[in-house]
Amino acid sequence: MRVLEAVCYVFAFALLVLAAVLPAAVPHRDRMAYAGLALALLPTTAHALQAH
């Protein structure tokens, strides 16, 4: 499970950095940021659901 968490966090960080660096005129830049946030929250959500 730790490997999957690391992969999620790495891709989330990459997407967020890419969305931050790209100019505002780039289409779907906001979707990259949302995908990065979703990937960052995925392991936390899965862990919280398993704890219950």
N, C-alpha and C positions, 0 to 999 in steps of 0.2 A: 504493500500500500504506500510505502514511503516513496517508491520510485514514481508512482503515478502522481503523488502530490508534487514532487520536484518537477516533473514534466509540466504539470498544470501551471505552477508558479513561473517557470522559465518562459513558457509561451505567453502567459499573462503579462509578464514584465516586457517581453519583446513587443507585444501588441500595443501596450500602453506607451512605450517609448516611441514606437513608430507613429502612433496617432499624435503624439505630442510634437514630433519633429516635422511631420508633413505640414505643408501650408494649408490654410483653410479652404482653398479652392479645390483640393483633392476630394473627389466624390467618395462617399462611404467612410470618411475618416472617423465620424462619430460611431459608426458600427464597429470599427476596429477597437475603439475605446470601450464600448459596451461589451464586446467579446472578451477583452482583456479583464474587465471587472468580473464578468461571469466566471471566467476560468480561475480567477483568484479566489472567488467565493465558493467554488465547487468543492474543494477538499474540506473546507470548514463546515459546509452544510452537510456533507456526507458523514463527517465525524460526529456532528451534533445529532443527526438522525440515528446513527448507530448507538449512541449513548443512551437513548431512550428506550 
